[in-house]
Amino acid sequence: MELLIFLSTLLVCIVLGVPIAFALLVTGVALMLSLGMLDPNVMAQNVFNGINNFSLLAIPFFVLAGEIMNAGGLSTRIIDLPMKIVGHVKGGLGFVAIIAAMIMASMSGSAVADTAAVGAMLFPMMKSSGYKEELSAGLVASGGIIAPIIPPSIPFIIFGVASGVSISKLFLAGIAPGIMIGIALCAIWYILAHRMNATVMPKAKKGEILSSLRHSIWALLLPVIIIGGFRFGIFTPTEAGAVAAFYALFISTCVYRELKLKALYGVLLSSCKTTAVVLFLVAAAQVSAWLMTIAELPDMVISILEPFMDSQFQLMLIIMLVIFMVSMVMDLTPTVLILCPVLMPVVEEAGINPVYFGVMFIINCSIGLITPPVGNVLNVITGVAKISFDRAVVGVFPYLLALILTLFLFLLFPSLILTPLAFILG
């Protein structure tokens, strides 16, 4: 009965257009009423407990680092280097978009921010060079969803807090699949680009490449510092966020000198707004998560999935299908906050590696960002590229198939994720 109340209340709120955070609070009230334990004090305490977590401090730091990076000239230099290296090959601008997306993913962790930054700089060039608009927009959007997978990843932080899984291990486990997804996109783009009659950029001279490397090296050191710090235990994810924000600020103001003090207010304000939205979602979700536990909803889900417990592959396949369907109509963060408390007990009961499950969860949700009918990243690229949503859907379709196929390979062969993680951990 409680499971039905939870699902029906949440779905009704979503259909009525209630913001997800408030929908979660309403769902919590509905569960409290069904359990006969409505108490505003308990709700307030759970809201507070939802954000009273040291690990969540990493979110405002990484959000701030991403905003500073975009405003301080780091993004421009990150794109310039691959432009000099591979811009001259057939379809070169597409490869630049993928490489730049992967590098920027290792700094910001935001699919929306990375898509907007890469699209704003590269899409006009791709359009003027004769690339098909739909396929170019679809490529930029598909590259943008690598951001939640390669560390530092804000969704990994949220998943780690919601599930109790090590955030550092999630970060390190996301490196290999993120790179593999980038390679898969390069393979599809290689096939598509050779069918286009696009202009090829002139090959950069060795001196130009070295000059671009010299100017971008400070920006490229940021992911090295972050990932190296995790690997050798120098700092926690929260401390890494603080280091990233400070480093980005120092480089932007003292080395590149493109971020002026008068622009810093706007950067801080934008970071605060983004952080507030995310943390309010986390706080509201804690109410529903606590009540789900009280109502024993995870046990109900376990009993429903009991016939598939003997086969980890079958169980993961069903769970991935559920996550995919939810992520088609809901943003990544609320999907994690709603489904994680329900699915983690199932995963633990079946003996599935929680780090592997976390990576698969986030990859699946990331694919949902470019899947209609909602597709938040698709909406971003339609604004940047100034094309209709329908055209963006057509353009993203071949990359979407490649991403789904890659996810299925990870499902068939968990070692593609776990073996590189074991190697990194030593």
C-alpha positions as CSV (number, residue, x, y, z in Angstrom):
1,M,0.0,0.0,0.0
2,E,2.8,2.5,0.9
3,L,4.6,1.7,-2.3
4,L,1.5,2.6,-4.3
5,I,1.0,5.8,-2.3
6,F,4.6,6.8,-2.8
7,L,4.5,6.2,-6.6
8,S,1.1,7.7,-7.2
9,T,1.8,10.8,-5.2
10,L,5.1,11.4,-6.9
11,L,3.7,10.9,-10.4
12,V,0.7,13.2,-9.8
13,C,3.0,15.9,-8.5
14,I,5.3,15.5,-11.6
15,V,2.3,15.6,-14.0
16,L,1.0,18.8,-12.3
17,G,4.4,20.4,-12.8
18,V,5.4,20.6,-9.2
19,P,9.2,21.2,-8.8
20,I,10.8,17.9,-7.9
21,A,12.1,19.1,-4.5
22,F,8.6,20.1,-3.4
23,A,7.2,16.9,-5.0
24,L,9.5,14.9,-2.7
25,L,8.3,16.8,0.3
26,V,4.6,16.3,-0.6
27,T,5.4,12.6,-1.1
28,G,6.9,12.5,2.4
29,V,3.8,14.0,3.8
30,A,1.6,11.5,2.1
31,L,3.7,8.6,3.4
32,M,3.6,10.1,6.9
33,L,-0.2,10.3,6.8
34,S,-0.5,6.7,5.6
35,L,1.8,5.6,8.4
36,G,-0.1,7.7,11.0
37,M,3.0,9.6,12.0
38,L,2.6,13.1,10.6
39,D,5.1,15.3,12.5
40,P,6.5,18.6,11.2
41,N,9.4,18.4,13.6
42,V,10.5,15.1,12.1
43,M,10.2,16.5,8.6
44,A,12.3,19.5,9.5
45,Q,14.9,17.3,11.2
46,N,15.2,15.0,8.2
47,V,15.5,18.0,5.8
48,F,18.4,19.3,8.0
49,N,20.0,15.9,8.2
50,G,19.8,15.6,4.4
51,I,22.4,18.4,3.9
52,N,24.3,18.0,7.2
53,N,26.9,15.9,5.5
54,F,30.6,16.9,5.1
55,S,30.9,15.1,1.7
56,L,28.2,17.5,0.2
57,L,30.6,20.4,0.7
58,A,32.3,19.1,-2.4
59,I,29.4,20.2,-4.5
60,P,29.6,24.0,-4.1
61,F,33.4,23.8,-4.5
62,F,33.2,21.9,-7.8
63,V,30.3,24.0,-9.1
64,L,32.4,27.1,-8.3
65,A,35.5,25.6,-10.0
66,G,33.4,25.0,-13.1
67,E,32.0,28.5,-13.2
68,I,35.5,30.0,-12.7
69,M,36.9,27.8,-15.4
70,N,34.3,29.0,-18.0
71,A,34.7,32.7,-17.0
72,G,38.4,32.6,-16.6
73,G,39.6,31.4,-20.0
74,L,40.4,27.8,-19.1
75,S,37.7,26.4,-21.4
76,T,38.9,28.3,-24.4
77,R,42.5,27.1,-24.0
78,I,41.3,23.5,-23.4
79,I,39.5,23.6,-26.8
80,D,42.4,25.3,-28.6
81,L,44.9,22.5,-28.0
82,P,42.9,19.6,-29.5
83,M,42.0,22.0,-32.3
84,K,45.7,22.4,-33.2
85,I,46.3,18.6,-32.9
86,V,43.4,17.0,-34.7
87,G,41.5,19.9,-36.3
88,H,43.0,19.3,-39.7
89,V,41.8,15.7,-40.2
90,K,38.5,14.9,-41.9
91,G,35.7,15.6,-39.3
92,G,38.4,17.2,-37.1
93,L,36.1,19.6,-35.4
94,G,33.9,16.7,-34.2
95,F,36.9,15.0,-32.7
96,V,37.9,18.3,-31.0
97,A,34.4,18.5,-29.5
98,I,34.7,15.0,-28.0
99,I,38.2,15.5,-26.7
100,A,37.4,18.9,-25.2
101,A,34.3,17.5,-23.6
102,M,36.3,14.7,-21.9
103,I,38.9,17.2,-20.7
104,M,36.3,19.6,-19.4
105,A,34.5,16.7,-17.8
106,S,37.6,16.1,-15.6
107,M,37.2,19.6,-14.2
108,S,33.5,20.5,-13.8
109,G,31.3,17.4,-13.6
110,S,28.3,19.2,-15.0
111,A,26.8,18.0,-18.3
112,V,24.8,21.1,-18.9
113,A,27.7,23.5,-18.3
114,D,30.1,21.5,-20.5
115,T,27.6,21.2,-23.3
116,A,26.9,24.9,-23.3
117,A,30.6,25.8,-23.2
118,V,31.7,23.4,-25.9
119,G,28.7,24.1,-28.1
120,A,29.0,27.9,-27.9
121,M,32.6,27.8,-29.0
122,L,32.6,24.9,-31.6
123,F,29.1,24.7,-33.1
124,P,29.4,28.0,-35.1
125,M,32.7,26.7,-36.5
126,M,31.2,23.3,-37.4
127,K,28.2,25.0,-39.1
128,S,30.4,27.3,-41.2
129,S,32.7,24.4,-42.1
130,G,29.8,22.6,-43.7
131,Y,29.0,19.9,-41.1
132,K,25.4,18.8,-40.8
133,E,23.8,20.9,-38.1
134,E,21.7,18.0,-36.6
135,L,24.6,15.6,-36.3
136,S,27.0,18.3,-35.0
137,A,24.5,19.3,-32.3
138,G,23.9,15.7,-31.4
139,L,27.6,15.1,-31.1
140,V,28.2,18.0,-28.8
141,A,25.2,17.0,-26.6
142,S,26.5,13.4,-26.5
143,G,30.0,14.5,-25.5
144,G,28.5,16.7,-22.8
145,I,27.1,13.7,-20.9
146,I,30.6,12.4,-20.2
147,A,30.8,15.1,-17.5
148,P,28.9,13.1,-14.9
149,I,31.0,10.0,-15.5
150,I,34.6,11.2,-15.5
151,P,35.7,12.6,-12.1
152,P,35.1,15.0,-10.5
153,S,31.4,14.2,-10.8
154,I,28.6,15.9,-8.9
155,P,26.2,13.0,-9.5
156,F,28.8,10.6,-8.0
157,I,29.0,12.7,-4.9
158,I,25.2,12.7,-4.6
159,F,25.1,8.9,-5.2
160,G,27.8,8.3,-2.7
161,V,26.0,10.3,0.0
162,A,22.7,8.7,-0.7
163,S,24.1,5.1,-0.8
164,G,27.1,5.2,1.5
165,V,29.4,4.0,-1.2
166,S,32.9,5.5,-1.3
167,I,32.9,8.6,-3.4
168,S,36.7,8.3,-4.1
169,K,36.2,4.8,-5.5
170,L,33.3,6.0,-7.6
171,F,35.4,8.8,-9.0
172,L,38.3,6.5,-9.9
173,A,35.9,3.8,-11.3
174,G,34.4,6.4,-13.7
175,I,37.7,7.2,-15.5
176,A,37.8,4.1,-17.7
177,P,34.1,3.9,-18.8
178,G,34.2,7.7,-19.4
179,I,37.2,7.3,-21.8
180,M,35.5,4.2,-23.5
181,I,32.3,6.3,-24.1
182,G,34.5,9.0,-25.7
183,I,36.1,6.4,-27.9
184,A,32.6,5.0,-28.9
185,L,31.5,8.5,-29.9
186,C,34.7,9.1,-31.9
187,A,34.0,5.8,-33.8
188,I,30.5,6.8,-34.7
189,W,31.6,10.4,-35.7
190,Y,34.4,8.9,-37.9
191,I,31.7,7.0,-39.9
192,L,29.4,9.9,-40.1
193,A,32.0,12.6,-40.9
194,H,33.4,10.7,-43.9
195,R,29.9,11.0,-45.5
196,M,30.0,14.8,-45.2
197,N,31.6,17.2,-47.6
198,A,32.9,19.5,-44.9
199,T,35.8,21.9,-45.1
200,V,39.1,20.6,-43.6
201,M,41.0,23.0,-41.4
202,P,44.7,23.7,-42.3
203,K,47.2,21.7,-40.4
204,A,48.8,23.5,-37.5
205,K,52.5,23.9,-37.4
206,K,54.6,22.3,-34.7
207,G,55.3,25.7,-33.2
208,E,51.6,26.5,-33.0
209,I,50.9,23.2,-31.2
210,L,53.7,23.8,-28.7
211,S,52.5,27.4,-28.2
212,S,48.9,26.1,-27.6
213,L,50.3,23.4,-25.2
214,R,52.2,26.1,-23.3
215,H,49.2,28.3,-22.9
216,S,46.8,25.4,-21.9
217,I,49.2,23.5,-19.6
218,W,48.0,25.3,-16.5
219,A,44.4,24.3,-17.2
220,L,45.3,20.7,-18.1
221,L,47.1,20.3,-14.7
222,L,43.8,20.6,-12.8
223,P,42.5,17.1,-13.6
224,V,46.0,15.7,-12.9
225,I,46.0,17.3,-9.5
226,I,42.4,16.2,-8.7
227,I,42.8,12.5,-9.8
228,G,46.3,12.2,-8.5
229,G,45.1,13.5,-5.1
230,F,42.4,10.8,-5.0
231,R,44.8,8.0,-6.1
232,F,47.5,8.7,-3.5
233,G,45.1,9.7,-0.7
234,I,46.3,13.3,-0.5
235,F,42.8,14.7,-0.1
236,T,39.2,13.7,0.2
237,P,36.6,14.6,-2.5
238,T,35.5,17.6,-0.5
239,E,39.1,18.8,-0.1
240,A,39.6,18.2,-3.8
241,G,36.7,20.5,-4.5
242,A,38.3,23.3,-2.5
243,V,41.7,22.7,-4.2
244,A,40.0,22.8,-7.6
245,A,38.2,26.0,-6.9
246,F,41.3,27.7,-5.5
247,Y,43.5,26.5,-8.3
248,A,41.0,27.7,-11.0
249,L,40.7,31.1,-9.3
250,F,44.4,31.5,-9.1
251,I,45.0,30.5,-12.7
252,S,42.1,32.7,-14.0
253,T,43.2,35.8,-12.1
254,C,47.0,35.5,-11.8
255,V,48.1,33.5,-14.8
256,Y,45.6,34.0,-17.6
257,R,44.3,37.2,-16.0
258,E,40.9,37.0,-17.8
259,L,38.8,36.9,-14.7
260,K,38.4,40.4,-13.3
261,L,37.3,41.1,-9.8
262,K,34.2,42.8,-10.9
263,A,33.1,39.6,-12.8
264,L,33.8,37.5,-9.7
265,Y,30.4,38.5,-8.1
266,G,28.5,37.1,-11.1
267,V,30.5,33.9,-10.9
268,L,29.8,33.5,-7.2
269,L,26.1,34.3,-7.6
270,S,25.7,31.7,-10.4
271,S,27.5,29.1,-8.3
272,C,25.3,29.8,-5.3
273,K,22.1,29.4,-7.4
274,T,23.2,26.1,-8.8
275,T,24.3,24.8,-5.4
276,A,21.1,25.9,-3.8
277,V,19.0,23.9,-6.3
278,V,21.0,20.8,-5.9
279,L,21.3,20.8,-2.1
280,F,17.6,21.6,-1.7
281,L,16.8,18.5,-3.8
282,V,19.1,16.5,-1.5
283,A,17.5,17.9,1.6
284,A,14.0,17.2,0.4
285,A,14.9,13.7,-0.8
286,Q,16.1,12.8,2.7
287,V,12.5,13.0,4.0
288,S,11.2,10.5,1.5
289,A,14.3,8.3,1.9
290,W,13.8,8.0,5.6
291,L,10.1,7.3,5.3
292,M,10.8,4.7,2.6
293,T,13.0,2.9,5.1
294,I,10.3,3.2,7.9
295,A,7.6,1.9,5.5
296,E,10.0,-1.0,4.4
297,L,9.6,-0.1,0.7
298,P,13.0,-1.6,-0.2
299,D,11.9,-4.9,1.3
300,M,8.8,-4.8,-0.9
301,V,11.0,-4.2,-4.0
302,I,13.3,-7.0,-3.0
303,S,10.3,-9.4,-2.8
304,I,9.1,-8.2,-6.2
305,L,12.5,-8.9,-7.8
306,E,13.1,-12.1,-5.8
307,P,12.8,-14.4,-8.9
308,F,15.8,-12.6,-10.5
309,M,18.1,-12.6,-7.5
310,D,19.9,-15.7,-8.7
311,S,21.1,-14.1,-11.9
312,Q,23.0,-10.8,-11.4
313,F,22.9,-10.1,-15.1
314,Q,19.1,-10.5,-15.3
315,L,18.6,-8.4,-12.2
316,M,20.9,-5.6,-13.4
317,L,19.2,-5.7,-16.8
318,I,15.8,-5.1,-15.2
319,I,17.1,-2.4,-12.9
320,M,18.9,-0.6,-15.8
321,L,15.7,-0.7,-17.8
322,V,13.8,0.9,-14.9
323,I,16.4,3.6,-14.4
324,F,16.5,4.3,-18.1
325,M,12.7,4.8,-18.3
326,V,12.7,7.0,-15.3
327,S,15.7,9.1,-16.6
328,M,13.9,9.7,-19.8
329,V,11.4,11.9,-18.0
330,M,13.4,13.1,-14.9
331,D,16.6,14.9,-14.4
332,L,19.7,13.0,-13.2
333,T,19.9,14.3,-9.6
334,P,16.2,13.5,-8.6
335,T,16.5,10.1,-10.3
336,V,19.5,9.3,-8.1
337,L,17.8,10.6,-4.9
338,I,14.5,8.8,-5.5
339,L,15.7,5.4,-6.8
340,C,19.0,5.0,-4.9
341,P,17.4,4.3,-1.4
342,V,15.0,1.8,-3.0
343,L,17.5,-0.1,-5.3
344,M,20.7,-0.2,-3.1
345,P,19.2,-2.8,-0.7
346,V,18.3,-4.9,-3.7
347,V,21.8,-4.6,-5.1
348,E,23.4,-5.5,-1.8
349,E,21.1,-8.5,-1.3
350,A,22.1,-9.8,-4.7
351,G,25.8,-9.4,-4.0
352,I,26.4,-6.9,-6.9
353,N,29.5,-4.7,-6.4
354,P,28.1,-1.3,-5.2
355,V,30.8,0.7,-6.9
356,Y,30.1,-1.0,-10.2
357,F,26.3,-0.4,-9.7
358,G,26.9,3.2,-8.9
359,V,28.9,3.8,-12.1
360,M,26.2,2.0,-14.2
361,F,23.5,4.0,-12.5
362,I,25.1,7.3,-13.4
363,I,26.0,6.3,-16.9
364,N,22.4,5.2,-17.5
365,C,21.0,8.5,-16.0
366,S,23.5,10.5,-18.1
367,I,22.2,8.8,-21.3
368,G,18.7,9.9,-20.2
369,L,19.9,13.5,-20.4
370,I,19.9,13.3,-24.2
371,T,16.9,11.0,-24.5
372,P,13.5,12.4,-25.5
373,P,10.9,13.4,-24.4
374,V,12.7,15.6,-21.8
375,G,16.4,15.4,-22.4
376,N,17.8,18.4,-20.4
377,V,21.1,18.4,-22.3
378,L,19.1,18.3,-25.6
379,N,17.3,21.4,-24.6
380,V,20.6,23.1,-23.8
381,I,22.0,22.3,-27.3
382,T,18.9,23.4,-29.0
383,G,19.4,26.8,-27.4
384,V,23.1,27.0,-28.2
385,A,22.7,25.7,-31.8
386,K,19.4,27.5,-32.4
387,I,17.7,24.4,-33.9
388,S,14.4,22.8,-33.1
389,F,14.1,20.1,-30.5
390,D,12.9,17.6,-33.2
391,R,16.1,18.3,-35.2
392,A,18.2,17.8,-32.1
393,V,16.5,14.4,-31.5
394,V,17.2,13.3,-35.1
395,G,20.9,14.4,-34.8
396,V,21.5,12.7,-31.4
397,F,19.9,9.3,-32.5
398,P,23.1,7.6,-33.9
399,Y,25.1,8.6,-30.8
400,L,22.3,7.5,-28.5
401,L,22.4,4.0,-30.1
402,A,26.2,3.9,-29.6
403,L,25.9,4.9,-25.9
404,I,23.2,2.3,-25.2
405,L,25.3,-0.3,-26.9
406,T,28.3,0.7,-24.7
407,L,26.1,0.5,-21.6
408,F,25.0,-3.0,-22.6
409,L,28.7,-4.0,-23.0
410,F,29.4,-2.8,-19.5
411,L,26.4,-4.8,-18.4
412,L,27.7,-8.0,-20.1
413,F,31.3,-7.5,-19.0
414,P,31.5,-5.8,-15.6
415,S,35.3,-6.3,-15.7
416,L,35.4,-3.4,-18.2
417,I,34.8,-1.2,-15.2
418,L,36.1,-3.2,-12.3
419,T,39.5,-4.3,-13.8
420,P,40.7,-0.7,-14.5
421,L,39.5,0.3,-11.1
422,A,41.5,-2.5,-9.5
423,F,44.6,-1.4,-11.6
424,I,44.2,2.2,-10.5
425,L,43.8,1.3,-6.8
426,G,46.9,-0.9,-7.1
